[in-house]
Amino acid sequence: MDLVWAAVAWVVWFAAYRWAISLTDRRESPQVSPGPVPPSVLGLVRGLPARHLYLTALLDLAERGWLDVDRERVSNSAHQPEEPLRPFERWALEQVTARMAGMDEAPLEAVVPDPDHLQAEFVPLVRQSSDELGLTERRWRTRTVPVLLAVLLFVPGILTLNVVSWVVVQFFGLVGLVWAAWTVGGGAPRRRVTPAGRAFADTHSEAVTGGDQHTNAIAAALEQSGDAETWSSRGGWHRVEVDRSPAPDSPWSSALGAVLCLGVGTGVQWIDYWQARAIGGLFLVAGITALVGAVRGFRRIRRTPARAEVTGQVVSLWTHEVRTGSDPPRSRTDHYVAVDDGQSEPVPSYQVGERFYRRVRPGDSVRLLVNPRTRSLVEVISHERHS
């Protein structure tokens, strides 16, 4: 009977969630602003990925005379028109100029940022223009409904956990329930396409160049290249492989884990129950493995200098989310910059501060003092941007 009540509670909750979503979808949409709508904005309404939106913006800027695009090459136009640019268009032009690194022209693929960079910097600017035009908007005008749905989510969740008798399953189920409530309470899904936006996109679908064969071909080539490859103009345009592995952890953490595991594993060996001794054996194996990893880490540190200067061109930058807690969910964002010095293969990457990460762009020439042991930035000696 408990299982029946849990199933009924889930049906009621999903019905309430769907009803709340449908109410926001039927809400009266704002008036669509008159005037032309950029193809990238229409692409956002139609759900195109970030790379397609960016390529669509570049091709649209080329048609308007801001860029010269000849098949697979791009260059800045010698005679740029005098017209105002939207923030996302200005951002795209700045990226092209920076990534060309002072060269007269570049492969079109070389001026396309990484997907996570586009998602974090470019897409919000396109969404801002879409909101201003009345094609999209925030789904929830207040946090009341999402928070109420998040609280009510615990009713079917707790009923379901009561049916399960295994403590381990209950624990992980509770963690997943908290995470789901946190997501729903945050307002997911946060945004909606207005009815006017959907109608406008359907009637002007020919203006969306995201489905153009040229755009799709470039996007497909980018997907095939993978996240580990990018372009560098150091010594002429060429592809390079980037080391995107996170910065190595300190061997002291492995050493501490080894001591704890070996201590626990040795201690339980004195217990008469064979189950306890078996678990202790697993702790011993884990401790020995951690000890081997710690020894290797200390040997790597001894062979690596504590300071080194790196001079080269920034070819890629990205962020990496690191979970620091689960209840409530917490995380930190690590920032990385890859610098091509013309010698290292693959191109090494270094963990940097957020301030420098926000200031630097691919194509910039830098001279950095780094710590090769932790692959982290110590000091920025020089930073030159091509404009």
C-alpha positions as CSV (number, residue, x, y, z in Angstrom):
1,M,0.0,0.0,0.0
2,D,2.9,2.3,0.7
3,L,4.1,1.9,-2.8
4,V,0.7,2.9,-4.2
5,W,0.7,6.1,-2.1
6,A,4.2,6.9,-3.3
7,A,3.1,6.4,-7.0
8,V,0.0,8.5,-6.5
9,A,2.1,11.3,-4.9
10,W,4.5,11.3,-7.9
11,V,1.6,11.5,-10.3
12,V,0.2,14.4,-8.4
13,W,3.5,16.2,-8.2
14,F,4.3,15.8,-11.9
15,A,0.8,17.0,-12.8
16,A,1.3,20.1,-10.7
17,Y,4.7,20.7,-12.2
18,R,3.3,20.3,-15.7
19,W,0.4,22.6,-14.9
20,A,2.7,25.3,-13.6
21,I,4.8,25.1,-16.8
22,S,1.7,25.2,-19.0
23,L,0.5,28.3,-17.2
24,T,3.7,30.2,-17.9
25,D,3.6,29.0,-21.6
26,R,0.1,30.5,-21.9
27,R,1.0,33.7,-20.3
28,E,0.5,36.8,-22.5
29,S,3.8,37.5,-24.3
30,P,5.4,41.0,-24.6
31,Q,5.0,43.0,-27.8
32,V,7.6,42.0,-30.4
33,S,9.8,45.1,-31.1
34,P,9.6,46.3,-34.7
35,G,12.6,46.1,-36.9
36,P,15.0,43.4,-38.3
37,V,15.8,40.4,-36.1
38,P,19.4,39.1,-36.3
39,P,19.6,35.5,-37.6
40,S,21.5,34.5,-34.4
41,V,18.5,35.6,-32.3
42,L,16.2,33.5,-34.4
43,G,18.6,30.6,-34.1
44,L,18.4,30.9,-30.4
45,V,14.6,30.8,-30.5
46,R,14.8,27.7,-32.7
47,G,17.2,26.0,-30.3
48,L,20.4,26.0,-32.3
49,P,23.6,25.1,-30.3
50,A,26.1,27.9,-29.4
51,R,28.6,27.2,-32.2
52,H,25.8,27.5,-34.8
53,L,24.7,30.8,-33.3
54,Y,28.3,32.1,-33.4
55,L,28.9,31.0,-37.0
56,T,25.5,32.4,-38.0
57,A,26.6,35.8,-36.4
58,L,29.9,35.7,-38.3
59,L,28.2,35.0,-41.7
60,D,25.6,37.7,-41.0
61,L,28.4,40.2,-40.2
62,A,30.1,39.2,-43.4
63,E,27.0,39.9,-45.5
64,R,26.8,43.3,-43.9
65,G,30.4,44.2,-44.7
66,W,32.0,43.8,-41.3
67,L,34.0,40.7,-42.2
68,D,35.4,39.1,-45.4
69,V,34.6,35.4,-45.5
70,D,36.1,33.5,-48.5
71,R,35.2,29.8,-48.2
72,E,37.1,28.6,-45.2
73,R,39.1,31.9,-44.5
74,V,38.1,35.0,-42.6
75,S,39.6,38.5,-42.4
76,N,38.5,41.9,-41.2
77,S,36.9,44.1,-43.8
78,A,39.0,47.0,-45.0
79,H,35.9,49.3,-45.2
80,Q,33.6,48.5,-42.3
81,P,30.1,50.1,-42.4
82,E,29.0,52.8,-40.0
83,E,26.1,51.1,-38.2
84,P,25.4,50.2,-34.5
85,L,26.2,46.7,-33.4
86,R,24.4,44.6,-30.9
87,P,26.5,43.5,-27.9
88,F,26.8,39.9,-29.1
89,E,27.9,41.1,-32.6
90,R,30.5,43.3,-31.0
91,W,31.7,40.4,-28.9
92,A,32.0,38.2,-31.9
93,L,34.1,40.8,-33.8
94,E,36.4,41.3,-30.8
95,Q,36.9,37.5,-30.7
96,V,37.8,37.4,-34.4
97,T,40.3,40.2,-34.1
98,A,41.9,38.8,-31.0
99,R,42.1,35.2,-32.3
100,M,43.7,36.3,-35.6
101,A,46.6,37.5,-33.5
102,G,47.7,40.2,-35.9
103,M,47.5,38.0,-38.9
104,D,45.9,39.2,-42.1
105,E,43.5,36.3,-42.3
106,A,42.7,33.1,-40.5
107,P,40.8,29.8,-41.0
108,L,37.2,30.3,-40.1
109,E,37.4,27.4,-37.6
110,A,40.3,29.1,-35.8
111,V,38.2,32.1,-34.7
112,V,35.4,30.0,-33.1
113,P,35.8,29.8,-29.3
114,D,35.3,26.7,-27.3
115,P,31.7,25.6,-26.6
116,D,31.9,26.3,-22.9
117,H,33.3,29.8,-23.6
118,L,30.5,30.5,-26.1
119,Q,27.9,29.2,-23.7
120,A,29.1,31.4,-20.8
121,E,29.9,34.6,-22.7
122,F,28.2,34.7,-26.1
123,V,24.8,33.0,-25.6
124,P,23.8,35.3,-22.7
125,L,24.4,38.3,-25.0
126,V,22.2,36.7,-27.7
127,R,19.6,35.9,-25.1
128,Q,19.7,39.6,-24.0
129,S,18.9,40.8,-27.5
130,S,16.2,38.2,-27.8
131,D,14.6,39.4,-24.5
132,E,14.8,43.0,-25.7
133,L,13.0,42.0,-28.9
134,G,10.2,40.2,-27.0
135,L,11.0,36.7,-28.5
136,T,12.1,35.1,-25.1
137,E,11.7,36.0,-21.5
138,R,12.1,34.7,-18.0
139,R,9.8,31.8,-17.3
140,W,9.2,32.7,-13.6
141,R,8.6,36.3,-12.6
142,T,8.9,35.3,-8.9
143,R,10.6,32.4,-7.1
144,T,7.4,31.5,-5.2
145,V,6.1,28.8,-7.5
146,P,9.5,27.0,-8.1
147,V,10.3,27.1,-4.3
148,L,6.8,25.7,-3.6
149,L,7.3,22.9,-6.1
150,A,10.7,22.1,-4.6
151,V,9.2,21.8,-1.1
152,L,6.3,19.6,-2.4
153,L,8.9,17.3,-4.1
154,F,9.9,16.0,-0.7
155,V,6.4,14.4,-0.2
156,P,6.6,11.7,-3.0
157,G,10.4,11.5,-2.4
158,I,10.0,10.6,1.3
159,L,7.2,8.2,0.6
160,T,9.4,6.4,-1.9
161,L,12.4,6.3,0.4
162,N,10.2,4.8,3.2
163,V,9.4,1.8,0.8
164,V,13.1,1.0,0.4
165,S,14.6,-1.0,3.2
166,W,18.3,-0.6,2.3
167,V,20.0,2.2,4.2
168,V,22.6,2.8,1.5
169,V,19.9,3.2,-1.2
170,Q,18.0,5.5,1.2
171,F,21.1,7.7,1.7
172,F,21.9,8.1,-2.0
173,G,18.2,8.6,-2.7
174,L,18.0,11.4,-0.2
175,V,21.1,13.0,-1.8
176,G,19.4,12.8,-5.2
177,L,16.2,14.2,-3.8
178,V,18.0,17.2,-2.3
179,W,19.7,17.8,-5.6
180,A,16.4,17.6,-7.6
181,A,14.7,20.0,-5.1
182,W,17.6,22.4,-5.5
183,T,17.3,22.3,-9.3
184,V,13.5,22.8,-9.3
185,G,13.8,25.5,-6.6
186,G,16.3,27.3,-8.8
187,G,13.6,27.8,-11.4
188,A,14.5,25.1,-14.0
189,P,13.6,25.6,-16.8
190,R,14.4,29.2,-16.3
191,R,13.5,30.7,-19.6
192,R,10.8,30.3,-22.3
193,V,10.2,31.2,-25.9
194,T,7.2,33.5,-26.1
195,P,4.2,32.6,-28.4
196,A,5.1,35.7,-30.4
197,G,8.7,34.4,-30.6
198,R,7.7,31.0,-31.9
199,A,5.4,32.5,-34.5
200,F,8.0,34.9,-35.6
201,A,10.6,32.2,-36.0
202,D,8.2,30.0,-38.0
203,T,7.4,32.8,-40.4
204,H,11.0,33.9,-40.8
205,S,12.7,30.5,-40.8
206,E,14.5,31.4,-44.1
207,A,16.4,34.1,-42.2
208,V,18.0,31.6,-39.9
209,T,21.3,30.7,-41.6
210,G,22.0,28.0,-38.9
211,G,20.7,25.4,-41.3
212,D,22.9,26.6,-44.2
213,Q,25.2,24.0,-45.6
214,H,28.2,26.2,-45.1
215,T,27.5,26.6,-41.4
216,N,26.7,23.0,-40.9
217,A,29.9,21.9,-42.6
218,I,32.0,24.1,-40.4
219,A,30.2,23.0,-37.2
220,A,30.7,19.4,-38.2
221,A,34.4,19.9,-38.8
222,L,34.6,21.5,-35.3
223,E,32.8,18.6,-33.8
224,Q,35.2,16.1,-35.5
225,S,38.3,18.0,-34.2
226,G,37.2,17.4,-30.6
227,D,37.8,19.5,-27.6
228,A,41.4,18.6,-27.3
229,E,42.3,20.3,-30.6
230,T,42.4,24.0,-31.4
231,W,44.2,26.4,-33.7
232,S,47.5,28.3,-33.2
233,S,49.0,31.0,-35.4
234,R,52.5,30.7,-33.8
235,G,54.7,29.9,-36.8
236,G,51.7,29.9,-39.2
237,W,48.2,28.6,-38.8
238,H,48.1,25.0,-37.7
239,R,46.2,22.7,-35.4
240,V,47.5,21.9,-32.0
241,E,46.5,19.4,-29.3
242,V,45.8,20.9,-25.8
243,D,46.4,19.2,-22.5
244,R,43.0,19.7,-20.8
245,S,43.6,17.5,-17.8
246,P,42.9,19.2,-14.4
247,A,45.8,20.4,-12.3
248,P,47.3,17.5,-10.4
249,D,46.3,17.1,-6.7
250,S,48.9,17.4,-4.0
251,P,50.5,14.1,-3.1
252,W,50.1,14.9,0.5
253,S,46.3,14.2,0.2
254,S,47.1,10.8,-1.2
255,A,49.6,10.2,1.6
256,L,47.1,11.1,4.2
257,G,44.5,8.9,2.6
258,A,47.0,6.0,2.5
259,V,47.8,6.4,6.3
260,L,44.1,6.4,7.2
261,C,43.3,3.4,5.0
262,L,46.3,1.4,6.2
263,G,45.5,2.3,9.8
264,V,41.8,1.2,9.6
265,G,42.7,-1.9,7.6
266,T,45.3,-3.0,10.1
267,G,43.1,-2.3,13.1
268,V,40.1,-4.4,12.0
269,Q,42.3,-7.4,11.3
270,W,42.3,-8.0,15.1
271,I,38.5,-8.5,15.0
272,D,37.3,-12.1,15.1
273,Y,34.5,-11.7,12.4
274,W,35.7,-12.6,9.0
275,Q,33.4,-10.0,7.4
276,A,35.2,-7.3,9.3
277,R,38.6,-8.7,8.2
278,A,37.5,-8.8,4.6
279,I,36.5,-5.2,4.7
280,G,39.8,-4.4,6.4
281,G,41.6,-6.1,3.5
282,L,39.8,-3.8,1.1
283,F,41.1,-0.8,3.2
284,L,44.6,-2.2,3.0
285,V,44.4,-2.5,-0.8
286,A,43.1,1.0,-1.1
287,G,45.8,2.3,1.3
288,I,48.6,0.6,-0.6
289,T,47.3,2.0,-3.9
290,A,47.1,5.5,-2.4
291,L,50.6,5.1,-1.0
292,V,52.0,4.1,-4.5
293,G,50.3,7.2,-5.9
294,A,51.7,9.4,-3.3
295,V,55.3,8.1,-3.9
296,R,54.9,8.7,-7.6
297,G,53.6,12.2,-6.9
298,F,56.6,13.1,-4.6
299,R,59.0,11.7,-7.2
300,R,57.3,13.9,-9.9
301,I,57.7,16.9,-7.7
302,R,61.4,16.3,-7.2
303,R,62.0,16.1,-10.9
304,T,60.0,19.2,-11.7
305,P,61.3,22.8,-11.1
306,A,59.3,25.0,-8.8
307,R,59.3,28.0,-11.1
308,A,59.5,28.4,-14.9
309,E,58.8,31.1,-17.5
310,V,56.5,30.4,-20.3
311,T,56.3,32.7,-23.4
312,G,53.8,32.0,-26.2
313,Q,50.4,32.6,-27.5
314,V,47.1,31.8,-25.7
315,V,45.3,29.3,-27.8
316,S,42.4,28.2,-25.5
317,L,40.8,28.9,-22.2
318,W,38.1,27.1,-20.3
319,T,36.6,26.4,-16.8
320,H,36.3,23.2,-14.8
321,E,33.7,22.7,-12.1
322,V,34.9,20.9,-9.0
323,R,32.4,19.5,-6.5
324,T,33.3,20.6,-2.9
325,G,30.1,19.4,-1.1
326,S,26.9,17.5,-1.6
327,D,24.5,18.7,1.1
328,P,23.8,21.4,0.0
329,P,25.5,21.0,-3.4
330,R,28.6,23.2,-3.5
331,S,31.3,23.6,-6.1
332,R,34.1,25.9,-7.1
333,T,35.2,26.9,-10.6
334,D,38.8,26.5,-11.7
335,H,40.0,28.6,-14.6
336,Y,42.5,27.3,-17.2
337,V,44.6,28.9,-20.0
338,A,46.6,27.0,-22.6
339,V,49.7,28.7,-23.9
340,D,51.5,27.5,-27.1
341,D,55.2,28.1,-26.7
342,G,56.0,26.4,-30.1
343,Q,57.9,23.5,-28.5
344,S,55.6,21.5,-26.1
345,E,53.3,18.8,-27.4
346,P,50.6,18.7,-26.3
347,V,50.2,22.4,-25.5
348,P,50.3,22.7,-21.7
349,S,47.6,24.4,-19.7
350,Y,47.8,26.3,-16.4
351,Q,45.3,27.1,-13.7
352,V,44.9,30.9,-13.4
353,G,42.9,33.3,-11.3
354,E,39.5,34.5,-12.5
355,R,40.7,38.1,-12.9
356,F,43.4,37.1,-15.5
357,Y,41.0,34.6,-17.1
358,R,38.5,37.4,-17.7
359,R,41.2,39.7,-19.1
360,V,43.0,37.3,-21.5
361,R,41.8,36.1,-24.9
362,P,42.9,33.4,-27.4
363,G,45.5,35.1,-29.7
364,D,47.1,37.2,-26.9
365,S,50.9,37.0,-26.5
366,V,51.8,36.4,-22.9
367,R,54.9,35.8,-20.7
368,L,54.0,34.0,-17.5
369,L,55.8,32.8,-14.4
370,V,54.3,29.4,-13.6
371,N,54.7,26.6,-11.1
372,P,55.1,23.4,-13.2
373,R,54.6,21.2,-10.2
374,T,51.0,22.4,-9.7
375,R,50.5,23.8,-13.3
376,S,49.4,27.1,-11.8
377,L,50.1,30.7,-12.5
378,V,52.4,32.6,-10.2
379,E,52.8,35.9,-12.0
380,V,51.9,37.7,-15.2
381,I,55.2,39.1,-16.6
382,S,53.7,40.6,-19.8
383,H,50.5,40.5,-21.7
384,E,50.0,41.9,-25.2
385,R,46.7,41.9,-27.0
386,H,46.3,42.2,-30.8
387,S,43.8,44.8,-31.8
